[in-house]
């Protein structure tokens, strides 16, 4: 995530004033570390097969890491009383139904606990502009896997077969209404749902002011 977006996300989360946050799929831990620097307690959940760089940062920063697969793993392994789960810019990578994870989160949270989700917007200005120009709104399918993604793709693709999204990594981008439906159908009440544009440009800002659904980011906060 870009530094501006990370800081905006950190400020969102600190504003929720959770007692214990759980960062799902934290990558190299940038957001988790920023929360601890803001005097917030954080644990994290990462895939058991994650790259080494996605593991070593937790011990170095005193953050407890659980190695649980999102869709088949058991969240009852989490011993702490988490009252705010975080899924920041991960859902677009999911190759399995998000409902599998959402239900685990709902079941683990106490009454009143929150689930914070941020993701790219499927109807962003950039996507709509590409569509209007007759250009693809998702990445092109390449004949060979980009060398820079060979190791990264192994985290997501266990088949050994070339998948069309191994380079781009985004399987599906969502609209705000779709994300809200995921929350509601999983039992959550929507506490807050909004768009955000982190990267400003005067031309883009004019269109987004007229049509807010062209913003680049979606944030939804659900409460159990």
C-alpha positions in Angstrom: 0.0 0.0 0.0 1.1 3.5 -0.7 2.2 5.6 2.3 -0.7 8.1 2.0 -3.2 5.3 1.9 -1.6 3.5 4.8 -1.6 6.6 7.0 -5.3 7.2 6.2 -6.1 3.6 7.1 -4.1 3.9 10.3 -6.0 7.1 11.3 -9.3 5.4 10.5 -8.5 2.5 12.8 -7.1 4.6 15.6 -10.4 6.6 15.5 -12.3 3.4 16.1 -10.4 3.1 19.5 -10.3 -0.7 19.5 -8.8 -2.5 22.4 -7.1 -5.2 20.3 -6.8 -5.2 16.5 -6.2 -8.2 14.3 -4.5 -7.5 11.0 -5.5 -10.1 8.4 -2.9 -10.6 5.7 -0.5 -7.9 6.9 2.1 -8.5 4.2 5.4 -7.0 5.6 3.5 -5.4 8.5 3.5 -1.8 7.6 0.0 -1.1 8.9 0.4 -3.2 12.0 3.7 -1.5 12.9 2.1 2.0 12.5 -0.8 1.0 14.8 1.7 -0.1 17.5 3.5 3.2 17.1 0.2 4.8 17.8 0.0 2.8 21.1 -2.5 0.3 19.8 -2.4 -3.4 20.6 -2.2 -5.6 17.5 -1.9 -9.2 16.5 -1.9 -10.6 13.0 -3.0 -13.6 10.9 -0.9 -14.7 7.9 -1.0 -17.8 5.6 1.3 -20.6 6.8 3.1 -20.6 3.5 3.8 -16.8 3.4 7.1 -15.5 2.1 9.8 -15.2 4.8 9.7 -11.4 4.6 6.0 -11.6 5.6 6.9 -13.4 8.8 10.1 -12.0 10.2 8.8 -8.5 10.9 6.3 -9.6 13.6 8.9 -11.0 16.0 11.1 -8.0 15.5 8.3 -5.7 16.5 6.8 -7.7 19.3 3.6 -8.5 17.4 2.1 -12.0 17.8 1.5 -13.7 14.5 -0.9 -16.6 13.9 -0.4 -18.8 10.8 -3.9 -19.6 9.7 -5.2 -20.1 6.2 -8.2 -17.7 5.8 -10.6 -20.1 4.2 -9.8 -23.5 5.7 -8.2 -22.5 8.9 -9.7 -22.4 12.4 -9.9 -18.9 14.0 -10.6 -20.4 17.4 -6.8 -20.7 17.6 -6.7 -17.0 18.2 -6.4 -16.8 22.0 -6.8 -13.0 22.4 -10.1 -11.2 22.6 -10.0 -9.3 19.4 -12.6 -6.5 19.0 -11.5 -5.2 15.6 -10.5 -7.3 12.6 -8.8 -5.5 9.7 -8.8 -6.6 6.1 -6.9 -3.9 4.2 -6.7 -4.2 0.4 -6.8 -8.0 0.4 -10.3 -9.0 -0.7 -9.6 -8.3 -4.4 -7.0 -11.2 -4.3 -9.5 -13.8 -3.0 -9.9 -16.9 -5.1 -12.5 -18.3 -2.7 -15.7 -16.8 -1.6 -15.2 -14.0 0.9 -18.2 -15.3 2.9 -16.0 -18.1 4.2 -13.7 -15.6 5.9 -16.5 -13.1 6.9 -18.3 -15.8 8.8 -15.2 -16.7 10.7 -14.6 -13.1 11.7 -18.3 -12.6 12.7 -18.2 -15.7 14.9 -14.9 -14.7 16.6 -15.9 -11.1 17.4 -17.7 -10.2 20.6 -21.1 -8.3 20.4 -20.2 -4.8 19.4 -17.0 -5.8 17.8 -16.0 -4.3 14.5 -14.7 -5.5 11.1 -12.9 -2.8 9.1 -12.4 -3.4 5.3 -10.7 -1.3 2.7 -10.3 -2.2 -1.0 -9.9 -0.7 -4.4 -13.1 0.5 -6.1 -14.2 -1.5 -9.2 -15.9 1.7 -10.5 -12.9 4.0 -10.0 -12.2 7.0 -12.3 -9.2 5.1 -13.8 -11.3 2.0 -14.5 -14.2 4.0 -16.1 -11.7 6.1 -18.2 -10.1 2.9 -19.5 -13.5 1.5 -20.4 -14.5 4.7 -22.2 -11.3 4.5 -24.2 -12.0 0.9 -25.2 -9.1 -0.4 -23.1 -9.2 -3.3 -20.7 -10.3 -2.6 -17.2 -8.3 -5.5 -15.8 -4.7 -6.5 -16.6 -4.0 -8.3 -19.8 -3.4 -12.0 -19.9 0.3 -12.6 -20.5 1.8 -15.7 -22.2 4.5 -16.1 -19.5 4.4 -15.3 -15.9 6.4 -12.2 -15.0 9.6 -13.2 -13.2 8.8 -10.8 -10.4 5.6 -12.6 -9.5 7.0 -16.2 -9.6 7.5 -16.5 -5.8 4.5 -14.3 -5.0 2.1 -16.3 -7.1 3.0 -19.4 -5.1 1.3 -17.9 -2.1 -2.0 -17.9 -4.0 -1.7 -20.6 -6.6 -1.0 -24.1 -5.4 -2.0 -25.9 -8.6 1.3 -25.6 -10.5 -0.7 -24.5 -13.5 -0.5 -21.0 -14.9 -3.5 -18.9 -13.8 -4.6 -15.8 -15.7 -4.4 -13.6 -12.5 -1.0 -14.8 -11.3 0.7 -11.5 -12.5 -2.1 -9.0 -11.6 -3.1 -10.8 -8.5 -6.6 -9.2 -8.4 -9.2 -11.9 -9.0 -12.2 -9.6 -8.6 -12.6 -5.9 -7.7 -15.8 -5.0 -5.9 -18.3 -2.1 -5.8 -19.3 -0.5 -2.5 -22.8 -2.1 -2.7 -21.2 -5.5 -3.2 -19.0 -5.1 -0.1 -22.0 -3.9 1.9 -24.0 -6.9 0.9 -21.2 -9.2 2.0 -21.2 -7.6 5.4 -25.0 -7.6 5.8 -25.4 -11.2 4.6 -22.7 -12.3 7.1 -24.7 -10.8 10.0 -23.0 -7.4 10.4 -24.7 -4.1 10.7 -23.1 -1.4 8.6 -21.6 1.2 10.9 -20.0 3.3 8.2 -19.5 3.0 4.5 -17.7 5.5 2.3 -15.4 6.3 -0.6 -12.0 7.9 -0.4 -9.6 9.3 -2.9 -6.0 9.2 -1.5 -4.2 10.5 -4.6 -5.4 13.9 -5.7 -5.4 15.3 -9.2 -7.5 18.3 -10.2 -9.1 16.8 -13.3 -10.0 13.6 -11.5 -11.3 15.5 -8.4 -13.8 17.4 -10.6 -15.4 14.1 -11.8 -15.3 12.5 -8.4 -17.0 15.5 -6.8 -19.9 15.0 -9.3 -19.8 11.2 -9.1 -18.5 10.0 -5.8 -18.5 6.3 -6.9 -15.5 7.2 -9.1 -13.3 7.4 -6.1 -10.3 5.0 -5.9 -11.0 3.3 -2.5 -13.9 1.8 -0.6 -14.0 1.6 3.2 -16.8 -0.4 5.0 -17.0 -0.8 8.8 -19.3 -3.5 10.1 -20.4 -4.0 13.7 -21.6 -7.3 15.2 
